Amino acid sequence: MENFYNDSRLKNISPMKLKLIQEISMRSKGHSIEEMLPQIMSINKELKKRNLNFTKDESELIMDILTENMSPAERKRFAMIKSMMGF
């Protein structure tokens, strides 16, 4: 999802959240979901510290970015992890 900047789900996003989504996008390239989980948790902590949270649309966009290059098996594993984490 190289060109997610034009995605309508980002229409009214705050600059801080956009920066975090960009960071997720850059960090996710070439990494498995297991490698990404600590980074996702760190970003989630940062959001809470700043009293921010992602909207449903923003969260869906992040999930799209993360799953873009995954195999079907990895996507299935990701869906299971997502459900365990309450996403």
PDB file of N, CA, C and O in Angstrom:
ATOM      1  N   MET A   1       0.851  -1.175   0.000  1.00  0.00           N
ATOM      2  CA  MET A   1       0.000   0.000   0.000  1.00  0.00           C
ATOM      3  C   MET A   1       0.896   1.237   0.000  1.00  0.00           C
ATOM      4  O   MET A   1       0.869   2.067   0.909  1.00  0.00           O
ATOM      5  N   GLU A   2       1.663   1.312  -1.030  1.00  0.00           N
ATOM      6  CA  GLU A   2       2.652   2.369  -1.165  1.00  0.00           C
ATOM      7  C   GLU A   2       2.016   3.761  -1.147  1.00  0.00           C
ATOM      8  O   GLU A   2       2.569   4.693  -0.562  1.00  0.00           O
ATOM      9  N   ASN A   3       0.866   3.896  -1.783  1.00  0.00           N
ATOM     10  CA  ASN A   3       0.276   5.211  -1.922  1.00  0.00           C
ATOM     11  C   ASN A   3      -1.000   5.330  -1.093  1.00  0.00           C
ATOM     12  O   ASN A   3      -2.077   5.594  -1.628  1.00  0.00           O
ATOM     13  N   PHE A   4      -0.871   5.134   0.203  1.00  0.00           N
ATOM     14  CA  PHE A   4      -2.036   5.203   1.072  1.00  0.00           C
ATOM     15  C   PHE A   4      -2.418   6.642   1.423  1.00  0.00           C
ATOM     16  O   PHE A   4      -3.471   6.871   2.018  1.00  0.00           O
ATOM     17  N   TYR A   5      -1.588   7.598   1.068  1.00  0.00           N
ATOM     18  CA  TYR A   5      -1.841   8.991   1.429  1.00  0.00           C
ATOM     19  C   TYR A   5      -3.147   9.529   0.837  1.00  0.00           C
ATOM     20  O   TYR A   5      -3.759  10.435   1.403  1.00  0.00           O
ATOM     21  N   ASN A   6      -3.565   8.982  -0.281  1.00  0.00           N
ATOM     22  CA  ASN A   6      -4.799   9.450  -0.919  1.00  0.00           C
ATOM     23  C   ASN A   6      -6.027   8.687  -0.449  1.00  0.00           C
ATOM     24  O   ASN A   6      -7.130   8.922  -0.942  1.00  0.00           O
ATOM     25  N   ASP A   7      -5.848   7.786   0.488  1.00  0.00           N
ATOM     26  CA  ASP A   7      -6.957   6.972   0.984  1.00  0.00           C
ATOM     27  C   ASP A   7      -7.959   7.864   1.720  1.00  0.00           C
ATOM     28  O   ASP A   7      -7.574   8.690   2.548  1.00  0.00           O
ATOM     29  N   SER A   8      -9.231   7.692   1.415  1.00  0.00           N
ATOM     30  CA  SER A   8     -10.273   8.523   2.022  1.00  0.00           C
ATOM     31  C   SER A   8     -10.358   8.332   3.536  1.00  0.00           C
ATOM     32  O   SER A   8     -10.892   9.189   4.240  1.00  0.00           O
ATOM     33  N   ARG A   9      -9.835   7.211   4.037  1.00  0.00           N
ATOM     34  CA  ARG A   9      -9.871   6.972   5.482  1.00  0.00           C
ATOM     35  C   ARG A   9      -8.959   7.937   6.247  1.00  0.00           C
ATOM     36  O   ARG A   9      -9.018   8.006   7.475  1.00  0.00           O
ATOM     37  N   LEU A  10      -8.121   8.675   5.528  1.00  0.00           N
ATOM     38  CA  LEU A  10      -7.215   9.636   6.159  1.00  0.00           C
ATOM     39  C   LEU A  10      -7.695  11.074   6.034  1.00  0.00           C
ATOM     40  O   LEU A  10      -6.956  12.016   6.317  1.00  0.00           O
ATOM     41  N   LYS A  11      -8.927  11.227   5.611  1.00  0.00           N
ATOM     42  CA  LYS A  11      -9.449  12.553   5.289  1.00  0.00           C
ATOM     43  C   LYS A  11      -9.215  13.597   6.388  1.00  0.00           C
ATOM     44  O   LYS A  11      -8.751  14.697   6.089  1.00  0.00           O
ATOM     45  N   ASN A  12      -9.517  13.290   7.611  1.00  0.00           N
ATOM     46  CA  ASN A  12      -9.414  14.277   8.690  1.00  0.00           C
ATOM     47  C   ASN A  12      -8.453  13.838   9.792  1.00  0.00           C
ATOM     48  O   ASN A  12      -8.665  14.149  10.964  1.00  0.00           O
ATOM     49  N   ILE A  13      -7.419  13.131   9.424  1.00  0.00           N
ATOM     50  CA  ILE A  13      -6.500  12.574  10.415  1.00  0.00           C
ATOM     51  C   ILE A  13      -5.566  13.646  10.974  1.00  0.00           C
ATOM     52  O   ILE A  13      -5.173  14.585  10.281  1.00  0.00           O
ATOM     53  N   SER A  14      -5.229  13.474  12.239  1.00  0.00           N
ATOM     54  CA  SER A  14      -4.297  14.421  12.857  1.00  0.00           C
ATOM     55  C   SER A  14      -2.883  14.154  12.342  1.00  0.00           C
ATOM     56  O   SER A  14      -2.569  13.025  11.964  1.00  0.00           O
ATOM     57  N   PRO A  15      -2.042  15.162  12.322  1.00  0.00           N
ATOM     58  CA  PRO A  15      -0.659  14.975  11.863  1.00  0.00           C
ATOM     59  C   PRO A  15       0.098  13.909  12.664  1.00  0.00           C
ATOM     60  O   PRO A  15       0.897  13.161  12.100  1.00  0.00           O
ATOM     61  N   MET A  16      -0.152  13.837  13.975  1.00  0.00           N
ATOM     62  CA  MET A  16       0.530  12.848  14.807  1.00  0.00           C
ATOM     63  C   MET A  16       0.147  11.433  14.394  1.00  0.00           C
ATOM     64  O   MET A  16       1.009  10.562  14.278  1.00  0.00           O
ATOM     65  N   LYS A  17      -1.142  11.203  14.172  1.00  0.00           N
ATOM     66  CA  LYS A  17      -1.580   9.866  13.781  1.00  0.00           C
ATOM     67  C   LYS A  17      -1.077   9.528  12.373  1.00  0.00           C
ATOM     68  O   LYS A  17      -0.707   8.383  12.113  1.00  0.00           O
ATOM     69  N   LEU A  18      -1.058  10.496  11.474  1.00  0.00           N
ATOM     70  CA  LEU A  18      -0.535  10.257  10.135  1.00  0.00           C
ATOM     71  C   LEU A  18       0.936   9.858  10.217  1.00  0.00           C
ATOM     72  O   LEU A  18       1.377   8.950   9.513  1.00  0.00           O
ATOM     73  N   LYS A  19       1.680  10.526  11.062  1.00  0.00           N
ATOM     74  CA  LYS A  19       3.097  10.192  11.242  1.00  0.00           C
ATOM     75  C   LYS A  19       3.250   8.753  11.743  1.00  0.00           C
ATOM     76  O   LYS A  19       4.131   8.029  11.281  1.00  0.00           O
ATOM     77  N   LEU A  20       2.410   8.343  12.669  1.00  0.00           N
ATOM     78  CA  LEU A  20       2.476   6.978  13.186  1.00  0.00           C
ATOM     79  C   LEU A  20       2.122   5.948  12.112  1.00  0.00           C
ATOM     80  O   LEU A  20       2.741   4.886  12.042  1.00  0.00           O
ATOM     81  N   ILE A  21       1.139   6.256  11.284  1.00  0.00           N
ATOM     82  CA  ILE A  21       0.779   5.346  10.192  1.00  0.00           C
ATOM     83  C   ILE A  21       1.922   5.242   9.190  1.00  0.00           C
ATOM     84  O   ILE A  21       2.212   4.156   8.688  1.00  0.00           O
ATOM     85  N   GLN A  22       2.566   6.358   8.899  1.00  0.00           N
ATOM     86  CA  GLN A  22       3.726   6.331   7.999  1.00  0.00           C
ATOM     87  C   GLN A  22       4.830   5.461   8.590  1.00  0.00           C
ATOM     88  O   GLN A  22       5.473   4.691   7.877  1.00  0.00           O
ATOM     89  N   GLU A  23       5.040   5.588   9.881  1.00  0.00           N
ATOM     90  CA  GLU A  23       6.059   4.795  10.568  1.00  0.00           C
ATOM     91  C   GLU A  23       5.727   3.304  10.496  1.00  0.00           C
ATOM     92  O   GLU A  23       6.604   2.478  10.243  1.00  0.00           O
ATOM     93  N   ILE A  24       4.479   2.976  10.717  1.00  0.00           N
ATOM     94  CA  ILE A  24       4.041   1.576  10.621  1.00  0.00           C
ATOM     95  C   ILE A  24       4.286   1.056   9.210  1.00  0.00           C
ATOM     96  O   ILE A  24       4.793  -0.051   9.026  1.00  0.00           O
ATOM     97  N   SER A  25       3.927   1.855   8.224  1.00  0.00           N
ATOM     98  CA  SER A  25       4.105   1.444   6.836  1.00  0.00           C
ATOM     99  C   SER A  25       5.567   1.165   6.518  1.00  0.00           C
ATOM    100  O   SER A  25       5.896   0.149   5.905  1.00  0.00           O
ATOM    101  N   MET A  26       6.440   2.074   6.940  1.00  0.00           N
ATOM    102  CA  MET A  26       7.868   1.906   6.655  1.00  0.00           C
ATOM    103  C   MET A  26       8.451   0.704   7.407  1.00  0.00           C
ATOM    104  O   MET A  26       9.228  -0.066   6.843  1.00  0.00           O
ATOM    105  N   ARG A  27       8.079   0.550   8.662  1.00  0.00           N
ATOM    106  CA  ARG A  27       8.633  -0.528   9.480  1.00  0.00           C
ATOM    107  C   ARG A  27       8.112  -1.913   9.098  1.00  0.00           C
ATOM    108  O   ARG A  27       8.772  -2.917   9.365  1.00  0.00           O
ATOM    109  N   SER A  28       6.948  -1.971   8.483  1.00  0.00           N
ATOM    110  CA  SER A  28       6.331  -3.270   8.197  1.00  0.00           C
ATOM    111  C   SER A  28       6.920  -3.968   6.981  1.00  0.00           C
ATOM    112  O   SER A  28       6.777  -5.182   6.837  1.00  0.00           O
ATOM    113  N   LYS A  29       7.565  -3.238   6.126  1.00  0.00           N
ATOM    114  CA  LYS A  29       8.088  -3.823   4.887  1.00  0.00           C
ATOM    115  C   LYS A  29       9.107  -4.917   5.185  1.00  0.00           C
ATOM    116  O   LYS A  29      10.113  -4.685   5.856  1.00  0.00           O
ATOM    117  N   GLY A  30       8.825  -6.110   4.675  1.00  0.00           N
ATOM    118  CA  GLY A  30       9.748  -7.223   4.805  1.00  0.00           C
ATOM    119  C   GLY A  30       9.760  -7.893   6.167  1.00  0.00           C
ATOM    120  O   GLY A  30      10.656  -8.688   6.452  1.00  0.00           O
ATOM    121  N   HIS A  31       8.779  -7.590   7.019  1.00  0.00           N
ATOM    122  CA  HIS A  31       8.740  -8.187   8.354  1.00  0.00           C
ATOM    123  C   HIS A  31       7.483  -9.018   8.537  1.00  0.00           C
ATOM    124  O   HIS A  31       6.428  -8.707   7.985  1.00  0.00           O
ATOM    125  N   SER A  32       7.612 -10.073   9.317  1.00  0.00           N
ATOM    126  CA  SER A  32       6.448 -10.895   9.650  1.00  0.00           C
ATOM    127  C   SER A  32       5.633 -10.192  10.722  1.00  0.00           C
ATOM    128  O   SER A  32       6.101  -9.244  11.353  1.00  0.00           O
ATOM    129  N   ILE A  33       4.420 -10.661  10.918  1.00  0.00           N
ATOM    130  CA  ILE A  33       3.561 -10.061  11.939  1.00  0.00           C
ATOM    131  C   ILE A  33       4.169 -10.250  13.323  1.00  0.00           C
ATOM    132  O   ILE A  33       4.032  -9.382  14.186  1.00  0.00           O
ATOM    133  N   GLU A  34       4.836 -11.373  13.538  1.00  0.00           N
ATOM    134  CA  GLU A  34       5.478 -11.603  14.832  1.00  0.00           C
ATOM    135  C   GLU A  34       6.569 -10.562  15.094  1.00  0.00           C
ATOM    136  O   GLU A  34       6.756 -10.117  16.226  1.00  0.00           O
ATOM    137  N   GLU A  35       7.274 -10.189  14.052  1.00  0.00           N
ATOM    138  CA  GLU A  35       8.307  -9.165  14.190  1.00  0.00           C
ATOM    139  C   GLU A  35       7.690  -7.783  14.398  1.00  0.00           C
ATOM    140  O   GLU A  35       8.294  -6.914  15.028  1.00  0.00           O
ATOM    141  N   MET A  36       6.492  -7.587  13.867  1.00  0.00           N
ATOM    142  CA  MET A  36       5.835  -6.288  13.954  1.00  0.00           C
ATOM    143  C   MET A  36       5.102  -6.061  15.275  1.00  0.00           C
ATOM    144  O   MET A  36       4.911  -4.912  15.675  1.00  0.00           O
ATOM    145  N   LEU A  37       4.693  -7.117  15.952  1.00  0.00           N
ATOM    146  CA  LEU A  37       3.883  -6.954  17.161  1.00  0.00           C
ATOM    147  C   LEU A  37       4.514  -6.034  18.200  1.00  0.00           C
ATOM    148  O   LEU A  37       3.814  -5.165  18.720  1.00  0.00           O
ATOM    149  N   PRO A  38       5.796  -6.176  18.530  1.00  0.00           N
ATOM    150  CA  PRO A  38       6.361  -5.253  19.521  1.00  0.00           C
ATOM    151  C   PRO A  38       6.283  -3.785  19.070  1.00  0.00           C
ATOM    152  O   PRO A  38       6.072  -2.891  19.889  1.00  0.00           O
ATOM    153  N   GLN A  39       6.452  -3.550  17.794  1.00  0.00           N
ATOM    154  CA  GLN A  39       6.372  -2.181  17.280  1.00  0.00           C
ATOM    155  C   GLN A  39       4.942  -1.657  17.358  1.00  0.00           C
ATOM    156  O   GLN A  39       4.716  -0.498  17.706  1.00  0.00           O
ATOM    157  N   ILE A  40       3.989  -2.510  17.037  1.00  0.00           N
ATOM    158  CA  ILE A  40       2.584  -2.111  17.107  1.00  0.00           C
ATOM    159  C   ILE A  40       2.214  -1.773  18.548  1.00  0.00           C
ATOM    160  O   ILE A  40       1.537  -0.778  18.808  1.00  0.00           O
ATOM    161  N   MET A  41       2.661  -2.602  19.470  1.00  0.00           N
ATOM    162  CA  MET A  41       2.382  -2.353  20.881  1.00  0.00           C
ATOM    163  C   MET A  41       3.023  -1.042  21.339  1.00  0.00           C
ATOM    164  O   MET A  41       2.424  -0.291  22.109  1.00  0.00           O
ATOM    165  N   SER A  42       4.223  -0.772  20.870  1.00  0.00           N
ATOM    166  CA  SER A  42       4.918   0.464  21.222  1.00  0.00           C
ATOM    167  C   SER A  42       4.157   1.682  20.695  1.00  0.00           C
ATOM    168  O   SER A  42       4.009   2.680  21.400  1.00  0.00           O
ATOM    169  N   ILE A  43       3.688   1.594  19.481  1.00  0.00           N
ATOM    170  CA  ILE A  43       2.925   2.692  18.883  1.00  0.00           C
ATOM    171  C   ILE A  43       1.610   2.880  19.636  1.00  0.00           C
ATOM    172  O   ILE A  43       1.176   4.009  19.865  1.00  0.00           O
ATOM    173  N   ASN A  44       0.982   1.778  20.019  1.00  0.00           N
ATOM    174  CA  ASN A  44      -0.260   1.851  20.788  1.00  0.00           C
ATOM    175  C   ASN A  44      -0.023   2.552  22.128  1.00  0.00           C
ATOM    176  O   ASN A  44      -0.847   3.360  22.557  1.00  0.00           O
ATOM    177  N   LYS A  45       1.092   2.249  22.786  1.00  0.00           N
ATOM    178  CA  LYS A  45       1.442   2.913  24.048  1.00  0.00           C
ATOM    179  C   LYS A  45       1.623   4.414  23.832  1.00  0.00           C
ATOM    180  O   LYS A  45       1.167   5.231  24.632  1.00  0.00           O
ATOM    181  N   GLU A  46       2.292   4.755  22.747  1.00  0.00           N
ATOM    182  CA  GLU A  46       2.517   6.167  22.424  1.00  0.00           C
ATOM    183  C   GLU A  46       1.191   6.891  22.233  1.00  0.00           C
ATOM    184  O   GLU A  46       1.028   8.017  22.705  1.00  0.00           O
ATOM    185  N   LEU A  47       0.249   6.264  21.553  1.00  0.00           N
ATOM    186  CA  LEU A  47      -1.070   6.867  21.359  1.00  0.00           C
ATOM    187  C   LEU A  47      -1.759   7.105  22.695  1.00  0.00           C
ATOM    188  O   LEU A  47      -2.294   8.185  22.945  1.00  0.00           O
ATOM    189  N   LYS A  48      -1.740   6.090  23.549  1.00  0.00           N
ATOM    190  CA  LYS A  48      -2.401   6.215  24.851  1.00  0.00           C
ATOM    191  C   LYS A  48      -1.754   7.309  25.692  1.00  0.00           C
ATOM    192  O   LYS A  48      -2.436   8.062  26.387  1.00  0.00           O
ATOM    193  N   LYS A  49      -0.426   7.385  25.619  1.00  0.00           N
ATOM    194  CA  LYS A  49       0.296   8.407  26.371  1.00  0.00           C
ATOM    195  C   LYS A  49      -0.143   9.805  25.935  1.00  0.00           C
ATOM    196  O   LYS A  49      -0.199  10.725  26.751  1.00  0.00           O
ATOM    197  N   ARG A  50      -0.450   9.956  24.663  1.00  0.00           N
ATOM    198  CA  ARG A  50      -0.878  11.251  24.116  1.00  0.00           C
ATOM    199  C   ARG A  50      -2.398  11.400  24.108  1.00  0.00           C
ATOM    200  O   ARG A  50      -2.942  12.360  23.561  1.00  0.00           O
ATOM    201  N   ASN A  51      -3.075  10.420  24.732  1.00  0.00           N
ATOM    202  CA  ASN A  51      -4.536  10.428  24.810  1.00  0.00           C
ATOM    203  C   ASN A  51      -5.190  10.452  23.420  1.00  0.00           C
ATOM    204  O   ASN A  51      -6.170  11.161  23.189  1.00  0.00           O
ATOM    205  N   LEU A  52      -4.622   9.661  22.507  1.00  0.00           N
ATOM    206  CA  LEU A  52      -5.146   9.527  21.150  1.00  0.00           C
ATOM    207  C   LEU A  52      -5.528   8.072  20.908  1.00  0.00           C
ATOM    208  O   LEU A  52      -5.047   7.169  21.593  1.00  0.00           O
ATOM    209  N   ASN A  53      -6.385   7.860  19.942  1.00  0.00           N
ATOM    210  CA  ASN A  53      -6.657   6.502  19.470  1.00  0.00           C
ATOM    211  C   ASN A  53      -7.032   6.567  17.997  1.00  0.00           C
ATOM    212  O   ASN A  53      -7.457   7.607  17.494  1.00  0.00           O
ATOM    213  N   PHE A  54      -6.868   5.442  17.319  1.00  0.00           N
ATOM    214  CA  PHE A  54      -7.214   5.382  15.908  1.00  0.00           C
ATOM    215  C   PHE A  54      -8.702   5.114  15.758  1.00  0.00           C
ATOM    216  O   PHE A  54      -9.286   4.345  16.522  1.00  0.00           O
ATOM    217  N   THR A  55      -9.309   5.756  14.765  1.00  0.00           N
ATOM    218  CA  THR A  55     -10.699   5.471  14.439  1.00  0.00           C
ATOM    219  C   THR A  55     -10.764   4.095  13.780  1.00  0.00           C
ATOM    220  O   THR A  55      -9.737   3.504  13.447  1.00  0.00           O
ATOM    221  N   LYS A  56     -11.961   3.604  13.600  1.00  0.00           N
ATOM    222  CA  LYS A  56     -12.138   2.306  12.938  1.00  0.00           C
ATOM    223  C   LYS A  56     -11.522   2.350  11.533  1.00  0.00           C
ATOM    224  O   LYS A  56     -10.818   1.419  11.141  1.00  0.00           O
ATOM    225  N   ASP A  57     -11.777   3.405  10.785  1.00  0.00           N
ATOM    226  CA  ASP A  57     -11.233   3.528   9.426  1.00  0.00           C
ATOM    227  C   ASP A  57      -9.708   3.571   9.431  1.00  0.00           C
ATOM    228  O   ASP A  57      -9.058   2.940   8.598  1.00  0.00           O
ATOM    229  N   GLU A  58      -9.147   4.317  10.371  1.00  0.00           N
ATOM    230  CA  GLU A  58      -7.683   4.400  10.461  1.00  0.00           C
ATOM    231  C   GLU A  58      -7.088   3.047  10.824  1.00  0.00           C
ATOM    232  O   GLU A  58      -6.052   2.652  10.288  1.00  0.00           O
ATOM    233  N   SER A  59      -7.745   2.340  11.735  1.00  0.00           N
ATOM    234  CA  SER A  59      -7.276   1.007  12.126  1.00  0.00           C
ATOM    235  C   SER A  59      -7.350   0.038  10.954  1.00  0.00           C
ATOM    236  O   SER A  59      -6.444  -0.771  10.753  1.00  0.00           O
ATOM    237  N   GLU A  60      -8.427   0.119  10.183  1.00  0.00           N
ATOM    238  CA  GLU A  60      -8.553  -0.743   9.004  1.00  0.00           C
ATOM    239  C   GLU A  60      -7.447  -0.454   7.994  1.00  0.00           C
ATOM    240  O   GLU A  60      -6.902  -1.376   7.388  1.00  0.00           O
ATOM    241  N   LEU A  61      -7.119   0.809   7.816  1.00  0.00           N
ATOM    242  CA  LEU A  61      -6.041   1.180   6.905  1.00  0.00           C
ATOM    243  C   LEU A  61      -4.719   0.583   7.387  1.00  0.00           C
ATOM    244  O   LEU A  61      -3.957   0.039   6.587  1.00  0.00           O
ATOM    245  N   ILE A  62      -4.448   0.680   8.672  1.00  0.00           N
ATOM    246  CA  ILE A  62      -3.221   0.097   9.223  1.00  0.00           C
ATOM    247  C   ILE A  62      -3.190  -1.400   8.967  1.00  0.00           C
ATOM    248  O   ILE A  62      -2.157  -1.941   8.573  1.00  0.00           O
ATOM    249  N   MET A  63      -4.303  -2.066   9.187  1.00  0.00           N
ATOM    250  CA  MET A  63      -4.364  -3.519   8.946  1.00  0.00           C
ATOM    251  C   MET A  63      -4.122  -3.827   7.473  1.00  0.00           C
ATOM    252  O   MET A  63      -3.449  -4.805   7.146  1.00  0.00           O
ATOM    253  N   ASP A  64      -4.665  -3.002   6.587  1.00  0.00           N
ATOM    254  CA  ASP A  64      -4.426  -3.183   5.148  1.00  0.00           C
ATOM    255  C   ASP A  64      -2.944  -3.037   4.819  1.00  0.00           C
ATOM    256  O   ASP A  64      -2.393  -3.806   4.031  1.00  0.00           O
ATOM    257  N   ILE A  65      -2.309  -2.045   5.428  1.00  0.00           N
ATOM    258  CA  ILE A  65      -0.877  -1.830   5.204  1.00  0.00           C
ATOM    259  C   ILE A  65      -0.086  -3.035   5.687  1.00  0.00           C
ATOM    260  O   ILE A  65       0.806  -3.526   4.995  1.00  0.00           O
ATOM    261  N   LEU A  66      -0.424  -3.506   6.885  1.00  0.00           N
ATOM    262  CA  LEU A  66       0.320  -4.615   7.473  1.00  0.00           C
ATOM    263  C   LEU A  66       0.144  -5.927   6.709  1.00  0.00           C
ATOM    264  O   LEU A  66       1.075  -6.729   6.630  1.00  0.00           O
ATOM    265  N   THR A  67      -1.030  -6.147   6.154  1.00  0.00           N
ATOM    266  CA  THR A  67      -1.303  -7.427   5.487  1.00  0.00           C
ATOM    267  C   THR A  67      -1.030  -7.410   3.993  1.00  0.00           C
ATOM    268  O   THR A  67      -1.147  -8.442   3.332  1.00  0.00           O
ATOM    269  N   GLU A  68      -0.675  -6.276   3.464  1.00  0.00           N
ATOM    270  CA  GLU A  68      -0.520  -6.118   2.016  1.00  0.00           C
ATOM    271  C   GLU A  68       0.338  -7.200   1.366  1.00  0.00           C
ATOM    272  O   GLU A  68      -0.050  -7.753   0.337  1.00  0.00           O
ATOM    273  N   ASN A  69       1.472  -7.505   1.935  1.00  0.00           N
ATOM    274  CA  ASN A  69       2.387  -8.457   1.309  1.00  0.00           C
ATOM    275  C   ASN A  69       2.414  -9.818   1.993  1.00  0.00           C
ATOM    276  O   ASN A  69       3.342 -10.599   1.781  1.00  0.00           O
ATOM    277  N   MET A  70       1.419 -10.107   2.801  1.00  0.00           N
ATOM    278  CA  MET A  70       1.373 -11.383   3.513  1.00  0.00           C
ATOM    279  C   MET A  70       0.795 -12.487   2.635  1.00  0.00           C
ATOM    280  O   MET A  70      -0.039 -12.247   1.763  1.00  0.00           O
ATOM    281  N   SER A  71       1.264 -13.691   2.894  1.00  0.00           N
ATOM    282  CA  SER A  71       0.688 -14.866   2.238  1.00  0.00           C
ATOM    283  C   SER A  71      -0.668 -15.153   2.889  1.00  0.00           C
ATOM    284  O   SER A  71      -0.955 -14.625   3.964  1.00  0.00           O
ATOM    285  N   PRO A  72      -1.500 -15.974   2.260  1.00  0.00           N
ATOM    286  CA  PRO A  72      -2.787 -16.327   2.882  1.00  0.00           C
ATOM    287  C   PRO A  72      -2.612 -16.935   4.279  1.00  0.00           C
ATOM    288  O   PRO A  72      -3.414 -16.660   5.171  1.00  0.00           O
ATOM    289  N   ALA A  73      -1.595 -17.740   4.475  1.00  0.00           N
ATOM    290  CA  ALA A  73      -1.359 -18.342   5.792  1.00  0.00           C
ATOM    291  C   ALA A  73      -1.002 -17.274   6.819  1.00  0.00           C
ATOM    292  O   ALA A  73      -1.467 -17.325   7.958  1.00  0.00           O
ATOM    293  N   GLU A  74      -0.176 -16.307   6.421  1.00  0.00           N
ATOM    294  CA  GLU A  74       0.193 -15.224   7.334  1.00  0.00           C
ATOM    295  C   GLU A  74      -1.021 -14.360   7.662  1.00  0.00           C
ATOM    296  O   GLU A  74      -1.177 -13.909   8.797  1.00  0.00           O
ATOM    297  N   ARG A  75      -1.871 -14.131   6.682  1.00  0.00           N
ATOM    298  CA  ARG A  75      -3.081 -13.336   6.921  1.00  0.00           C
ATOM    299  C   ARG A  75      -4.004 -14.038   7.906  1.00  0.00           C
ATOM    300  O   ARG A  75      -4.621 -13.398   8.757  1.00  0.00           O
ATOM    301  N   LYS A  76      -4.093 -15.346   7.787  1.00  0.00           N
ATOM    302  CA  LYS A  76      -4.923 -16.120   8.705  1.00  0.00           C
ATOM    303  C   LYS A  76      -4.365 -16.014  10.123  1.00  0.00           C
ATOM    304  O   LYS A  76      -5.117 -15.813  11.076  1.00  0.00           O
ATOM    305  N   ARG A  77      -3.052 -16.149  10.260  1.00  0.00           N
ATOM    306  CA  ARG A  77      -2.396 -16.036  11.561  1.00  0.00           C
ATOM    307  C   ARG A  77      -2.585 -14.618  12.120  1.00  0.00           C
ATOM    308  O   ARG A  77      -2.828 -14.440  13.313  1.00  0.00           O
ATOM    309  N   PHE A  78      -2.470 -13.632  11.254  1.00  0.00           N
ATOM    310  CA  PHE A  78      -2.671 -12.244  11.660  1.00  0.00           C
ATOM    311  C   PHE A  78      -4.086 -12.021  12.164  1.00  0.00           C
ATOM    312  O   PHE A  78      -4.287 -11.343  13.171  1.00  0.00           O
ATOM    313  N   ALA A  79      -5.063 -12.582  11.477  1.00  0.00           N
ATOM    314  CA  ALA A  79      -6.467 -12.442  11.905  1.00  0.00           C
ATOM    315  C   ALA A  79      -6.657 -13.048  13.281  1.00  0.00           C
ATOM    316  O   ALA A  79      -7.393 -12.504  14.104  1.00  0.00           O
ATOM    317  N   MET A  80      -6.003 -14.168  13.537  1.00  0.00           N
ATOM    318  CA  MET A  80      -6.123 -14.806  14.843  1.00  0.00           C
ATOM    319  C   MET A  80      -5.492 -13.924  15.927  1.00  0.00           C
ATOM    320  O   MET A  80      -6.069 -13.747  17.000  1.00  0.00           O
ATOM    321  N   ILE A  81      -4.323 -13.380  15.647  1.00  0.00           N
ATOM    322  CA  ILE A  81      -3.641 -12.502  16.602  1.00  0.00           C
ATOM    323  C   ILE A  81      -4.476 -11.256  16.859  1.00  0.00           C
ATOM    324  O   ILE A  81      -4.606 -10.809  17.999  1.00  0.00           O
ATOM    325  N   LYS A  82      -5.039 -10.699  15.796  1.00  0.00           N
ATOM    326  CA  LYS A  82      -5.888  -9.515  15.913  1.00  0.00           C
ATOM    327  C   LYS A  82      -7.060  -9.773  16.849  1.00  0.00           C
ATOM    328  O   LYS A  82      -7.370  -8.953  17.713  1.00  0.00           O
ATOM    329  N   SER A  83      -7.704 -10.913  16.671  1.00  0.00           N
ATOM    330  CA  SER A  83      -8.870 -11.214  17.497  1.00  0.00           C
ATOM    331  C   SER A  83      -8.464 -11.422  18.960  1.00  0.00           C
ATOM    332  O   SER A  83      -9.207 -11.051  19.869  1.00  0.00           O
ATOM    333  N   MET A  84      -7.300 -12.007  19.186  1.00  0.00           N
ATOM    334  CA  MET A  84      -6.812 -12.204  20.557  1.00  0.00           C
ATOM    335  C   MET A  84      -6.489 -10.869  21.211  1.00  0.00           C
ATOM    336  O   MET A  84      -6.628 -10.728  22.426  1.00  0.00           O
ATOM    337  N   MET A  85      -6.061  -9.891  20.426  1.00  0.00           N
ATOM    338  CA  MET A  85      -5.692  -8.579  20.959  1.00  0.00           C
ATOM    339  C   MET A  85      -6.888  -7.645  21.037  1.00  0.00           C
ATOM    340  O   MET A  85      -6.776  -6.531  21.548  1.00  0.00           O
ATOM    341  N   GLY A  86      -8.026  -8.090  20.537  1.00  0.00           N
ATOM    342  CA  GLY A  86      -9.239  -7.264  20.624  1.00  0.00           C
ATOM    343  C   GLY A  86      -9.382  -6.224  19.543  1.00  0.00           C
ATOM    344  O   GLY A  86     -10.098  -5.238  19.723  1.00  0.00           O
ATOM    345  N   PHE A  87      -8.710  -6.423  18.413  1.00  0.00           N
ATOM    346  CA  PHE A  87      -8.827  -5.472  17.289  1.00  0.00           C
ATOM    347  C   PHE A  87     -10.001  -5.835  16.414  1.00  0.00           C
ATOM    348  O   PHE A  87     -10.264  -5.157  15.421  1.00  0.00           O
TER     349      PHE A  87
END
